[in-house]
Amino acid sequence: MEIRPIISTLSRHKTAALLIVLEISLTCAIVCNALFLIGNRVEEMNHPSGVALDEIVRVQLTPIGRDDDADAQTRTDLAALRAIPGVKAATVLNEVPFVSSSWNTSVNLVAKQERPTMNATIYMAEEQFMDTLGVHLQAGRNFEPGEYQQFTEMQRAAQNASIPALIITRAMADRLFPGGNALGKSIYVWDDKPSQIVGIVDHLVRPSTFEGPETREYSMIFPMRVPFNLGGNYVLRTDPARRAEVLKAAETALRAAAPGRIIVEKQTRTLEELRIEYFKQQRSMAWLLGGVIVALLIVTALGIVGLASFWVQQRTRQIGVRRALGATRGQILRYFQAENFLLATAGIVLGMLLAFGINQLLMKKYELPRLPWFYLPVGALALWILGQLSVLWPARRAAAVPPAVATRSA
């Protein structure tokens, strides 16, 4: 089919053609960026946590008044929790994944560094940390018995305290020593004394990604036993089917061990429930953006249908003449589809440029990453298919007009 007659016809309807091109371009730009934002949120929600998500329960409690021997109470609590039937391991933590607060500190490669190399979170771990969370050691070793310290004793030591050994995530190791092996290297955290990296875990998410999703695995593990009143987080690992049973038994055991404490019911849940609550806003945003995409596509489709129907009505005589001269229904149908394809192509090209412009604005205002190129063909293909399906009904109606009726309409 020749393109010249189509272009000639469109040139006589510049305003209508321009409006549909602008509508398609705006839809293309918004759809590409909305798909990109949805993809980011889905990726963040599905990112490996590094922990046994479906086996862990968390009990959070708050002490009433001052506890003069929190370390002894913590040992008593852990012994009671580990004795519960079905508990594989139990530990106490200063922080847990998928909450809004976390312990963070700067990380340096040299002592007294003027600007920190990065910022990372701190998990303070006692002997059952790895077994309870199910964290996988990718390289190096776990902490040795003599490397564990009491948090309260380290506080008393003040400036003489140090963290001689630590474990970090693979993401953090690659950030600190790109292209090299971080194992055995020293970094500086908290003070000017070096801390040696003795192990690397494959994944361990930060409790909160306040610095952006790219920092979600900047996590460190210190060999440090914390008292229960430092965060109030008891974490237990059990079989997925026994989580509710173990959680209830843990609450009972902790109340019996020390009545003068409050269990925070809202935060005493399975880790999976905490994760669902943590990503509630991201899921809502993804659904909202999905609704925007659907609404835009419907509006664009209606615009294409309306314009094509208007042009069919305006060109009734022209269609009749072409039919009388021997044009088949298929040729009339292909004419309108080709015309719509040209308009859609013009709108998509303009929309791709606009999509990059919107992405640059989002990068500047909200620190989002650059729009990957593969979202553009996805958006383009969706609009091409939408355009062809939308114009199909008006085009079939035009092709079905008998030549004699079309001629009499003059």
Secondary structure, DSSP 4 states (H G I P E B T S, - for coil): --SHHHHHHHHTTHHHHHHHHHHHHHHHHHHHHHHHHHHHHHHHHHS--SS-GGGEEEEEEEESS--TTHHHHHHHHHHHHHTSTTEEEEEEES--SSSS---EEEEESSTT-SS-SEEEEEEEE-TTHHHHHT--EEEE-PPPGGG-EEHHHHHHHGGG----EEEEEHHHHHHHSTTS--TT-EEEESSSSEEEEEEEES----S--TT-GGGTT-EEEEEEEPPTTTT-EEEEEE-GGGHHHHHHHHHHHHHHH-SSEEE-GGG-EEHHHHHHHHTHHHHHHHHHHHHHHHHHHHHHHHHHHHHHHHHHHHTHHHHHHHHHTT--HHHHHHHHHHHHHHHHHHHHHHHHHHHHHHHHHHHHHH-PPPPPTTHHHHHHHHHHHHHHHHHHHHHHHHHTS-HHHHHHT-
